[in-house]
Amino acid sequence: MKRELALEFSRVTESAALAAFKWLGKGDKMMADGAAVMAMRAMLNTIDICGKVVIGEGKIDEAPMLYHGEIVGNGCSEPLVDIAVDPIEGTRMVAVGQSNAISAILVSEADTLLTAPDMYMEKLIVGPEAKGVIDLNLPLEENLKNISKAMKKDIDELVVIILDKDRHQDAIKMMHDLGVRVYAIPDGDVAGGILTCVPFSPVDCLYGIGGAPEGVLAAGAVRSLGGDMQARLILRSDVKGKTPKNLAIDEEELKELRELKVEANRVYTLEEMIRTDNIIFSATGITKGDLLEGVVRNGDIFQTETMLIRGKTRTIRMIKTTHDLRTKTPFLIPLIK
């Protein structure tokens, strides 16, 4: 992928974030997500690529746009690339006006991304200092001690970020008993995973069970930043506090796993999830968060902040952009205004 393509993908997440911002605090996460999807897809179709959506909004019969397998791009010229999208990571946060909602996209060479279905994924993510010491087959407590040793930190100095969900209460208690500092967040584990790898971030590790599509997006950023990650796909009925054992739900998820040629309960390494360093990752803040500032509006003028990462060079660019709505592409104006 050519270097200049990176800036094009930053425009994609900026457009989705601006469209989502229109629905900030209005209590309707479906309308917010729909607007972000439309803006993201429209901008993707202006770029000179032939892109295949491998992580998107669902199957073709579930999502009218950015569905798994959809081809996007302007005329489908070279290069052929894999695309993983999350027009809004944190739709509920946008609907209720909470922090840490972002719009994100990951682009890589063709056939290099794990095509994870929309199911649960257990994730363990660390930054470069602890690369090579994590193992999801080991108990979490043992992993934390190994991470602490690798980072030359006392265990009571370790900072772990985790989703504040019922399914994580036992893990949170265990970490507190160890003396670990726990940052429990309501949603947004893509941003949380990236924070483990960003210079000057206080976060050392992310652990928890969240969405598999978000796991692949996080993996792209983590690999680009020199961090490490392991993950395991989990059936919905095996997640504590979620769905009681239901053979029909299990069979539906197992069928999708077979179709995509991936396995539940198998530990995937970072290199298995992302099989190239030729990666572009872009994330734009929708609401103010620990990773990015949110969208700010003053009349027809908007401001966004975007993190743009190139995997081959491990370059991180933080882009502050001022947008004048009056000069935007016509198809974007009704989505934003």
BALOBA-1460 file (C-alpha; in Angstrom, 3 decimals):
// residues 337
<rec num="1" residu="m" x="0.000" y="0.000" z="0.000"/>
<rec num="2" residu="k" x="1.326" y="3.401" z="-0.946"/>
<rec num="3" residu="r" x="2.194" y="5.807" z="1.852"/>
<rec num="4" residu="e" x="-0.202" y="8.454" z="0.591"/>
<rec num="5" residu="l" x="-3.158" y="6.097" z="1.077"/>
<rec num="6" residu="a" x="-2.814" y="6.512" z="4.848"/>
<rec num="7" residu="l" x="-4.177" y="10.044" z="4.770"/>
<rec num="8" residu="e" x="-7.128" y="8.875" z="2.667"/>
<rec num="9" residu="f" x="-8.136" y="6.417" z="5.394"/>
<rec num="10" residu="s" x="-7.923" y="9.137" z="8.050"/>
<rec num="11" residu="r" x="-10.574" y="10.988" z="6.045"/>
<rec num="12" residu="v" x="-12.758" y="7.866" z="6.235"/>
<rec num="13" residu="t" x="-12.788" y="7.729" z="10.047"/>
<rec num="14" residu="e" x="-13.124" y="11.506" z="10.320"/>
<rec num="15" residu="s" x="-16.274" y="11.408" z="8.176"/>
<rec num="16" residu="a" x="-17.772" y="8.570" z="10.222"/>
<rec num="17" residu="a" x="-16.996" y="10.391" z="13.478"/>
<rec num="18" residu="l" x="-18.611" y="13.599" z="12.231"/>
<rec num="19" residu="a" x="-21.733" y="11.696" z="11.175"/>
<rec num="20" residu="a" x="-21.931" y="9.921" z="14.542"/>
<rec num="21" residu="f" x="-21.492" y="13.200" z="16.418"/>
<rec num="22" residu="k" x="-24.813" y="14.418" z="15.047"/>
<rec num="23" residu="w" x="-26.483" y="11.769" z="17.235"/>
<rec num="24" residu="l" x="-24.399" y="12.309" z="20.355"/>
<rec num="25" residu="g" x="-26.511" y="12.105" z="23.500"/>
<rec num="26" residu="k" x="-29.784" y="11.542" z="21.633"/>
<rec num="27" residu="g" x="-30.359" y="8.052" z="22.983"/>
<rec num="28" residu="d" x="-30.546" y="6.323" z="19.585"/>
<rec num="29" residu="k" x="-27.482" y="4.177" z="18.971"/>
<rec num="30" residu="m" x="-28.985" y="2.614" z="15.824"/>
<rec num="31" residu="m" x="-29.377" y="5.983" z="14.101"/>
<rec num="32" residu="a" x="-25.869" y="6.988" z="15.153"/>
<rec num="33" residu="d" x="-24.389" y="3.758" z="13.825"/>
<rec num="34" residu="g" x="-26.369" y="3.984" z="10.586"/>
<rec num="35" residu="a" x="-25.125" y="7.501" z="9.898"/>
<rec num="36" residu="a" x="-21.505" y="6.524" z="10.626"/>
<rec num="37" residu="v" x="-21.764" y="3.454" z="8.374"/>
<rec num="38" residu="m" x="-23.148" y="5.497" z="5.472"/>
<rec num="39" residu="a" x="-20.421" y="8.142" z="5.815"/>
<rec num="40" residu="m" x="-17.629" y="5.590" z="6.105"/>
<rec num="41" residu="r" x="-18.786" y="3.582" z="3.107"/>
<rec num="42" residu="a" x="-19.261" y="6.700" z="0.982"/>
<rec num="43" residu="m" x="-15.724" y="7.887" z="1.720"/>
<rec num="44" residu="l" x="-14.210" y="4.427" z="1.109"/>
<rec num="45" residu="n" x="-15.777" y="4.459" z="-2.336"/>
<rec num="46" residu="t" x="-13.815" y="7.614" z="-3.238"/>
<rec num="47" residu="i" x="-10.406" y="5.940" z="-2.670"/>
<rec num="48" residu="d" x="-8.427" y="4.272" z="-5.470"/>
<rec num="49" residu="i" x="-8.406" y="0.783" z="-3.964"/>
<rec num="50" residu="c" x="-10.130" y="-2.543" z="-4.380"/>
<rec num="51" residu="g" x="-11.014" y="-3.391" z="-0.800"/>
<rec num="52" residu="k" x="-12.787" y="-6.405" z="0.647"/>
<rec num="53" residu="v" x="-14.596" y="-5.964" z="3.957"/>
<rec num="54" residu="v" x="-13.554" y="-8.911" z="6.136"/>
<rec num="55" residu="i" x="-14.688" y="-7.400" z="9.458"/>
<rec num="56" residu="g" x="-17.811" y="-5.292" z="9.134"/>
<rec num="57" residu="e" x="-21.396" y="-4.757" z="10.144"/>
<rec num="58" residu="g" x="-22.527" y="-8.362" z="9.727"/>
<rec num="59" residu="k" x="-23.585" y="-10.706" z="6.946"/>
<rec num="60" residu="i" x="-25.114" y="-9.465" z="3.690"/>
<rec num="61" residu="d" x="-28.608" y="-10.412" z="4.896"/>
<rec num="62" residu="e" x="-28.085" y="-8.507" z="8.164"/>
<rec num="63" residu="a" x="-26.376" y="-5.309" z="6.984"/>
<rec num="64" residu="p" x="-27.097" y="-3.241" z="3.857"/>
<rec num="65" residu="m" x="-23.620" y="-1.651" z="3.919"/>
<rec num="66" residu="l" x="-20.098" y="-2.661" z="4.947"/>
<rec num="67" residu="y" x="-21.184" y="-6.280" z="5.275"/>
<rec num="68" residu="h" x="-18.698" y="-9.155" z="5.284"/>
<rec num="69" residu="g" x="-17.422" y="-9.683" z="1.748"/>
<rec num="70" residu="e" x="-18.554" y="-6.332" z="0.321"/>
<rec num="71" residu="i" x="-16.134" y="-4.818" z="-2.201"/>
<rec num="72" residu="v" x="-15.453" y="-1.112" z="-1.741"/>
<rec num="73" residu="g" x="-13.278" y="1.422" z="-3.536"/>
<rec num="74" residu="n" x="-13.293" y="3.731" z="-6.510"/>
<rec num="75" residu="g" x="-13.504" y="1.505" z="-9.538"/>
<rec num="76" residu="c" x="-11.719" y="-1.344" z="-7.768"/>
<rec num="77" residu="s" x="-8.251" y="-0.580" z="-9.087"/>
<rec num="78" residu="e" x="-5.146" y="-1.903" z="-7.362"/>
<rec num="79" residu="p" x="-4.160" y="-2.480" z="-4.636"/>
<rec num="80" residu="l" x="-6.371" y="-5.292" z="-3.380"/>
<rec num="81" residu="v" x="-6.669" y="-4.979" z="0.397"/>
<rec num="82" residu="d" x="-8.463" y="-6.434" z="3.421"/>
<rec num="83" residu="i" x="-10.548" y="-3.962" z="5.413"/>
<rec num="84" residu="a" x="-11.832" y="-4.200" z="8.985"/>
<rec num="85" residu="v" x="-14.205" y="-1.455" z="10.077"/>
<rec num="86" residu="d" x="-15.945" y="-0.271" z="13.201"/>
<rec num="87" residu="p" x="-17.793" y="2.922" z="12.242"/>
<rec num="88" residu="i" x="-18.591" y="3.454" z="15.931"/>
<rec num="89" residu="e" x="-16.751" y="1.562" z="18.619"/>
<rec num="90" residu="g" x="-19.046" y="2.377" z="21.500"/>
<rec num="91" residu="t" x="-22.493" y="3.031" z="20.001"/>
<rec num="92" residu="r" x="-24.042" y="3.084" z="23.467"/>
<rec num="93" residu="m" x="-21.462" y="5.653" z="24.594"/>
<rec num="94" residu="v" x="-22.447" y="7.923" z="21.696"/>
<rec num="95" residu="a" x="-26.155" y="7.472" z="22.447"/>
<rec num="96" residu="v" x="-25.766" y="8.452" z="26.124"/>
<rec num="97" residu="g" x="-22.904" y="10.925" z="25.697"/>
<rec num="98" residu="q" x="-20.154" y="8.949" z="27.441"/>
<rec num="99" residu="s" x="-16.434" y="9.179" z="26.755"/>
<rec num="100" residu="n" x="-14.068" y="6.976" z="24.689"/>
<rec num="101" residu="a" x="-16.216" y="6.388" z="21.578"/>
<rec num="102" residu="i" x="-14.156" y="6.220" z="18.386"/>
<rec num="103" residu="s" x="-14.486" y="5.421" z="14.693"/>
<rec num="104" residu="a" x="-11.841" y="2.981" z="13.468"/>
<rec num="105" residu="i" x="-10.585" y="1.249" z="10.336"/>
<rec num="106" residu="l" x="-7.809" y="-1.254" z="9.693"/>
<rec num="107" residu="v" x="-6.457" y="-1.856" z="6.190"/>
<rec num="108" residu="s" x="-3.907" y="-4.523" z="5.235"/>
<rec num="109" residu="e" x="-2.700" y="-6.594" z="2.299"/>
<rec num="110" residu="a" x="-5.254" y="-9.073" z="0.925"/>
<rec num="111" residu="d" x="-5.839" y="-12.321" z="2.836"/>
<rec num="112" residu="t" x="-3.877" y="-11.267" z="5.909"/>
<rec num="113" residu="l" x="-6.587" y="-10.611" z="8.530"/>
<rec num="114" residu="l" x="-8.312" y="-13.167" z="10.740"/>
<rec num="115" residu="t" x="-11.929" y="-13.231" z="9.559"/>
<rec num="116" residu="a" x="-13.470" y="-13.431" z="13.002"/>
<rec num="117" residu="p" x="-17.256" y="-13.772" z="13.204"/>
<rec num="118" residu="d" x="-19.383" y="-11.466" z="15.345"/>
<rec num="119" residu="m" x="-18.979" y="-13.379" z="18.597"/>
<rec num="120" residu="y" x="-17.100" y="-13.106" z="21.872"/>
<rec num="121" residu="m" x="-13.321" y="-13.074" z="22.137"/>
<rec num="122" residu="e" x="-11.084" y="-13.324" z="25.192"/>
<rec num="123" residu="k" x="-8.166" y="-10.897" z="24.805"/>
<rec num="124" residu="l" x="-4.837" y="-10.310" z="26.495"/>
<rec num="125" residu="i" x="-2.830" y="-7.328" z="25.209"/>
<rec num="126" residu="v" x="0.484" y="-5.818" z="26.319"/>
<rec num="127" residu="g" x="2.925" y="-3.234" z="25.034"/>
<rec num="128" residu="p" x="6.415" y="-3.797" z="23.598"/>
<rec num="129" residu="e" x="8.098" y="-4.185" z="27.011"/>
<rec num="130" residu="a" x="6.129" y="-7.377" z="27.714"/>
<rec num="131" residu="k" x="6.146" y="-8.789" z="24.187"/>
<rec num="132" residu="g" x="6.619" y="-12.563" z="24.175"/>
<rec num="133" residu="v" x="5.721" y="-13.257" z="27.810"/>
<rec num="134" residu="i" x="1.935" y="-13.647" z="27.602"/>
<rec num="135" residu="d" x="0.124" y="-16.968" z="27.240"/>
<rec num="136" residu="l" x="-3.677" y="-17.229" z="27.398"/>
<rec num="137" residu="n" x="-3.341" y="-20.923" z="28.223"/>
<rec num="138" residu="l" x="-1.971" y="-19.865" z="31.624"/>
<rec num="139" residu="p" x="-4.095" y="-18.437" z="34.455"/>
<rec num="140" residu="l" x="-4.504" y="-14.659" z="34.397"/>
<rec num="141" residu="e" x="-2.684" y="-14.328" z="37.718"/>
<rec num="142" residu="e" x="0.404" y="-16.049" z="36.296"/>
<rec num="143" residu="n" x="0.300" y="-13.846" z="33.194"/>
<rec num="144" residu="l" x="0.158" y="-10.700" z="35.327"/>
<rec num="145" residu="k" x="3.164" y="-11.820" z="37.339"/>
<rec num="146" residu="n" x="5.085" y="-12.540" z="34.119"/>
<rec num="147" residu="i" x="4.133" y="-9.140" z="32.700"/>
<rec num="148" residu="s" x="5.181" y="-7.430" z="35.936"/>
<rec num="149" residu="k" x="8.564" y="-9.181" z="35.855"/>
<rec num="150" residu="a" x="9.159" y="-8.354" z="32.165"/>
<rec num="151" residu="m" x="8.319" y="-4.690" z="32.730"/>
<rec num="152" residu="k" x="10.436" y="-4.523" z="35.892"/>
<rec num="153" residu="k" x="7.437" y="-3.291" z="37.846"/>
<rec num="154" residu="d" x="6.124" y="-4.405" z="41.185"/>
<rec num="155" residu="i" x="2.765" y="-6.105" z="40.839"/>
<rec num="156" residu="d" x="1.084" y="-3.270" z="42.750"/>
<rec num="157" residu="e" x="2.341" y="-0.809" z="40.110"/>
<rec num="158" residu="l" x="0.793" y="-2.748" z="37.225"/>
<rec num="159" residu="v" x="-2.201" y="-1.087" z="35.519"/>
<rec num="160" residu="v" x="-4.760" y="-3.307" z="33.779"/>
<rec num="161" residu="i" x="-7.703" y="-2.029" z="31.754"/>
<rec num="162" residu="i" x="-10.837" y="-4.200" z="31.552"/>
<rec num="163" residu="l" x="-14.480" y="-3.816" z="30.553"/>
<rec num="164" residu="d" x="-16.724" y="-3.207" z="33.563"/>
<rec num="165" residu="k" x="-19.045" y="-6.169" z="32.946"/>
<rec num="166" residu="d" x="-20.552" y="-8.813" z="35.227"/>
<rec num="167" residu="r" x="-18.498" y="-11.494" z="33.490"/>
<rec num="168" residu="h" x="-15.287" y="-9.833" z="34.700"/>
<rec num="169" residu="q" x="-16.111" y="-9.378" z="38.380"/>
<rec num="170" residu="d" x="-14.127" y="-12.441" z="39.505"/>
<rec num="171" residu="a" x="-11.091" y="-11.337" z="37.495"/>
<rec num="172" residu="i" x="-11.341" y="-7.805" z="38.874"/>
<rec num="173" residu="k" x="-11.516" y="-9.120" z="42.452"/>
<rec num="174" residu="m" x="-8.500" y="-11.374" z="41.869"/>
<rec num="175" residu="m" x="-6.496" y="-8.437" z="40.491"/>
<rec num="176" residu="h" x="-7.465" y="-6.232" z="43.408"/>
<rec num="177" residu="d" x="-6.400" y="-8.981" z="45.807"/>
<rec num="178" residu="l" x="-3.011" y="-9.061" z="44.033"/>
<rec num="179" residu="g" x="-2.698" y="-5.305" z="44.437"/>
<rec num="180" residu="v" x="-3.016" y="-4.577" z="40.701"/>
<rec num="181" residu="r" x="-4.455" y="-1.215" z="39.666"/>
<rec num="182" residu="v" x="-7.629" y="-1.890" z="37.639"/>
<rec num="183" residu="y" x="-9.174" y="0.646" z="35.264"/>
<rec num="184" residu="a" x="-12.706" y="-0.628" z="34.596"/>
<rec num="185" residu="i" x="-14.291" y="1.033" z="31.560"/>
<rec num="186" residu="p" x="-17.920" y="0.687" z="30.371"/>
<rec num="187" residu="d" x="-17.076" y="-0.039" z="26.708"/>
<rec num="188" residu="g" x="-14.331" y="0.562" z="24.173"/>
<rec num="189" residu="d" x="-11.678" y="-2.130" z="24.360"/>
<rec num="190" residu="v" x="-10.121" y="-1.180" z="20.990"/>
<rec num="191" residu="a" x="-8.971" y="2.113" z="22.493"/>
<rec num="192" residu="g" x="-8.053" y="0.278" z="25.691"/>
<rec num="193" residu="g" x="-5.862" y="-2.172" z="23.807"/>
<rec num="194" residu="i" x="-4.083" y="0.618" z="21.950"/>
<rec num="195" residu="l" x="-3.362" y="2.403" z="25.231"/>
<rec num="196" residu="t" x="-1.145" y="-0.524" z="26.287"/>
<rec num="197" residu="c" x="1.226" y="0.281" z="23.399"/>
<rec num="198" residu="v" x="1.166" y="4.071" z="23.244"/>
<rec num="199" residu="p" x="4.183" y="5.902" z="24.687"/>
<rec num="200" residu="f" x="3.439" y="7.752" z="27.956"/>
<rec num="201" residu="s" x="0.195" y="5.834" z="28.551"/>
<rec num="202" residu="p" x="-0.288" y="4.569" z="32.137"/>
<rec num="203" residu="v" x="-1.923" y="1.334" z="30.920"/>
<rec num="204" residu="d" x="0.263" y="-1.803" z="30.930"/>
<rec num="205" residu="c" x="-2.203" y="-4.526" z="29.959"/>
<rec num="206" residu="l" x="-5.710" y="-5.161" z="28.691"/>
<rec num="207" residu="y" x="-7.603" y="-8.294" z="29.633"/>
<rec num="208" residu="g" x="-11.182" y="-9.375" z="29.140"/>
<rec num="209" residu="i" x="-13.922" y="-10.817" z="26.983"/>
<rec num="210" residu="g" x="-15.306" y="-8.485" z="24.337"/>
<rec num="211" residu="g" x="-16.259" y="-8.506" z="20.680"/>
<rec num="212" residu="a" x="-14.185" y="-10.521" z="18.212"/>
<rec num="213" residu="p" x="-14.371" y="-7.908" z="15.406"/>
<rec num="214" residu="e" x="-13.032" y="-5.291" z="17.828"/>
<rec num="215" residu="g" x="-10.290" y="-7.754" z="18.764"/>
<rec num="216" residu="v" x="-9.015" y="-7.921" z="15.183"/>
<rec num="217" residu="l" x="-9.050" y="-4.118" z="14.897"/>
<rec num="218" residu="a" x="-7.073" y="-3.832" z="18.120"/>
<rec num="219" residu="a" x="-4.646" y="-6.506" z="16.911"/>
<rec num="220" residu="g" x="-3.814" y="-4.442" z="13.836"/>
<rec num="221" residu="a" x="-2.929" y="-1.399" z="15.915"/>
<rec num="222" residu="v" x="-1.030" y="-3.485" z="18.479"/>
<rec num="223" residu="r" x="1.102" y="-5.178" z="15.823"/>
<rec num="224" residu="s" x="1.804" y="-1.823" z="14.206"/>
<rec num="225" residu="l" x="3.007" y="-0.455" z="17.549"/>
<rec num="226" residu="g" x="5.237" y="-3.410" z="18.457"/>
<rec num="227" residu="g" x="3.017" y="-4.800" z="21.201"/>
<rec num="228" residu="d" x="1.716" y="-8.318" z="21.731"/>
<rec num="229" residu="m" x="-1.693" y="-9.955" z="21.907"/>
<rec num="230" residu="q" x="-3.290" y="-13.353" z="22.248"/>
<rec num="231" residu="a" x="-6.986" y="-14.077" z="21.776"/>
<rec num="232" residu="r" x="-9.505" y="-16.895" z="21.960"/>
<rec num="233" residu="l" x="-12.962" y="-17.050" z="20.349"/>
<rec num="234" residu="i" x="-15.664" y="-18.060" z="22.843"/>
<rec num="235" residu="l" x="-19.198" y="-19.312" z="22.266"/>
<rec num="236" residu="r" x="-21.844" y="-16.951" z="23.605"/>
<rec num="237" residu="s" x="-23.307" y="-19.566" z="25.948"/>
<rec num="238" residu="d" x="-19.860" y="-20.133" z="27.492"/>
<rec num="239" residu="v" x="-19.565" y="-16.515" z="28.629"/>
<rec num="240" residu="k" x="-20.415" y="-16.149" z="32.296"/>
<rec num="241" residu="g" x="-23.430" y="-13.951" z="32.933"/>
<rec num="242" residu="k" x="-24.630" y="-13.988" z="29.322"/>
<rec num="243" residu="t" x="-26.789" y="-16.613" z="27.613"/>
<rec num="244" residu="p" x="-27.702" y="-19.861" z="29.419"/>
<rec num="245" residu="k" x="-26.514" y="-23.001" z="27.640"/>
<rec num="246" residu="n" x="-28.413" y="-23.051" z="24.372"/>
<rec num="247" residu="l" x="-27.609" y="-25.655" z="21.730"/>
<rec num="248" residu="a" x="-29.324" y="-23.661" z="18.966"/>
<rec num="249" residu="i" x="-27.167" y="-20.589" z="19.617"/>
<rec num="250" residu="d" x="-24.044" y="-22.755" z="19.881"/>
<rec num="251" residu="e" x="-24.772" y="-24.510" z="16.598"/>
<rec num="252" residu="e" x="-25.335" y="-21.211" z="14.782"/>
<rec num="253" residu="e" x="-21.997" y="-19.855" z="15.983"/>
<rec num="254" residu="l" x="-20.192" y="-23.136" z="15.299"/>
<rec num="255" residu="k" x="-21.565" y="-23.142" z="11.746"/>
<rec num="256" residu="e" x="-20.187" y="-19.648" z="11.164"/>
<rec num="257" residu="l" x="-16.833" y="-20.679" z="12.601"/>
<rec num="258" residu="r" x="-16.674" y="-23.603" z="10.163"/>
<rec num="259" residu="e" x="-17.559" y="-21.346" z="7.230"/>
<rec num="260" residu="l" x="-14.789" y="-18.906" z="8.130"/>
<rec num="261" residu="k" x="-12.320" y="-21.714" z="8.945"/>
<rec num="262" residu="v" x="-11.564" y="-20.494" z="12.458"/>
<rec num="263" residu="e" x="-11.921" y="-22.280" z="15.791"/>
<rec num="264" residu="a" x="-13.490" y="-21.575" z="19.173"/>
<rec num="265" residu="n" x="-11.403" y="-22.041" z="22.329"/>
<rec num="266" residu="r" x="-8.137" y="-22.028" z="20.386"/>
<rec num="267" residu="v" x="-5.537" y="-19.428" z="21.331"/>
<rec num="268" residu="y" x="-4.575" y="-17.231" z="18.374"/>
<rec num="269" residu="t" x="-1.301" y="-15.331" z="18.455"/>
<rec num="270" residu="l" x="-0.935" y="-11.804" z="17.163"/>
<rec num="271" residu="e" x="0.901" y="-13.078" z="14.083"/>
<rec num="272" residu="e" x="-1.993" y="-15.436" z="13.303"/>
<rec num="273" residu="m" x="-4.559" y="-12.647" z="13.580"/>
<rec num="274" residu="i" x="-2.547" y="-10.141" z="11.514"/>
<rec num="275" residu="r" x="-0.194" y="-11.792" z="9.033"/>
<rec num="276" residu="t" x="1.622" y="-8.702" z="7.728"/>
<rec num="277" residu="d" x="3.258" y="-5.483" z="8.869"/>
<rec num="278" residu="n" x="1.893" y="-3.663" z="5.822"/>
<rec num="279" residu="i" x="-0.950" y="-2.130" z="7.807"/>
<rec num="280" residu="i" x="-2.731" y="1.202" z="8.024"/>
<rec num="281" residu="f" x="-4.835" y="1.893" z="11.117"/>
<rec num="282" residu="s" x="-6.899" y="5.023" z="11.623"/>
<rec num="283" residu="a" x="-9.075" y="6.008" z="14.577"/>
<rec num="284" residu="t" x="-10.927" y="9.279" z="15.090"/>
<rec num="285" residu="g" x="-12.414" y="10.325" z="18.409"/>
<rec num="286" residu="i" x="-16.171" y="10.838" z="18.535"/>
<rec num="287" residu="t" x="-16.382" y="11.613" z="22.246"/>
<rec num="288" residu="k" x="-13.495" y="12.790" z="24.400"/>
<rec num="289" residu="g" x="-11.471" y="9.885" z="25.752"/>
<rec num="290" residu="d" x="-8.174" y="8.626" z="27.112"/>
<rec num="291" residu="l" x="-6.835" y="7.979" z="23.601"/>
<rec num="292" residu="l" x="-8.332" y="10.794" z="21.517"/>
<rec num="293" residu="e" x="-10.182" y="14.076" z="21.813"/>
<rec num="294" residu="g" x="-13.781" y="14.029" z="20.645"/>
<rec num="295" residu="v" x="-15.495" y="16.019" z="17.919"/>
<rec num="296" residu="v" x="-15.968" y="19.704" z="18.751"/>
<rec num="297" residu="r" x="-18.423" y="21.928" z="16.885"/>
<rec num="298" residu="n" x="-18.766" y="25.678" z="16.514"/>
<rec num="299" residu="g" x="-21.538" y="26.452" z="14.034"/>
<rec num="300" residu="d" x="-20.491" y="25.030" z="10.667"/>
<rec num="301" residu="i" x="-16.906" y="24.444" z="11.841"/>
<rec num="302" residu="f" x="-15.909" y="21.086" z="13.347"/>
<rec num="303" residu="q" x="-12.632" y="19.856" z="14.811"/>
<rec num="304" residu="t" x="-11.494" y="16.231" z="14.993"/>
<rec num="305" residu="e" x="-8.478" y="14.359" z="16.329"/>
<rec num="306" residu="t" x="-7.234" y="11.226" z="14.550"/>
<rec num="307" residu="m" x="-4.548" y="8.667" z="15.330"/>
<rec num="308" residu="l" x="-3.029" y="7.370" z="12.094"/>
<rec num="309" residu="i" x="-0.576" y="4.458" z="12.256"/>
<rec num="310" residu="r" x="1.556" y="2.862" z="9.530"/>
<rec num="311" residu="g" x="2.663" y="-0.631" z="10.482"/>
<rec num="312" residu="k" x="5.757" y="-0.861" z="8.271"/>
<rec num="313" residu="t" x="7.375" y="2.179" z="9.889"/>
<rec num="314" residu="r" x="5.529" y="2.138" z="13.256"/>
<rec num="315" residu="t" x="4.804" y="5.806" z="12.680"/>
<rec num="316" residu="i" x="2.067" y="7.370" z="14.785"/>
<rec num="317" residu="r" x="0.576" y="10.613" z="13.537"/>
<rec num="318" residu="m" x="-1.851" y="12.588" z="15.669"/>
<rec num="319" residu="i" x="-3.879" y="14.735" z="13.278"/>
<rec num="320" residu="k" x="-5.958" y="17.714" z="14.363"/>
<rec num="321" residu="t" x="-8.292" y="18.668" z="11.542"/>
<rec num="322" residu="t" x="-10.657" y="21.599" z="11.134"/>
<rec num="323" residu="h" x="-13.657" y="20.874" z="8.903"/>
<rec num="324" residu="d" x="-15.850" y="23.533" z="7.319"/>
<rec num="325" residu="l" x="-19.222" y="21.927" z="6.707"/>
<rec num="326" residu="r" x="-19.943" y="24.381" z="3.895"/>
<rec num="327" residu="t" x="-17.112" y="22.916" z="1.790"/>
<rec num="328" residu="k" x="-17.776" y="19.232" z="2.484"/>
<rec num="329" residu="t" x="-18.645" y="16.742" z="-0.236"/>
<rec num="330" residu="p" x="-22.415" y="17.154" z="-0.831"/>
<rec num="331" residu="f" x="-23.328" y="13.579" z="0.118"/>
<rec num="332" residu="l" x="-21.782" y="14.069" z="3.592"/>
<rec num="333" residu="i" x="-23.566" y="17.309" z="4.522"/>
<rec num="334" residu="p" x="-26.986" y="15.808" z="5.441"/>
<rec num="335" residu="l" x="-25.257" y="13.109" z="7.500"/>
<rec num="336" residu="i" x="-23.326" y="15.672" z="9.531"/>
<rec num="337" residu="k" x="-25.533" y="18.763" z="9.805"/>
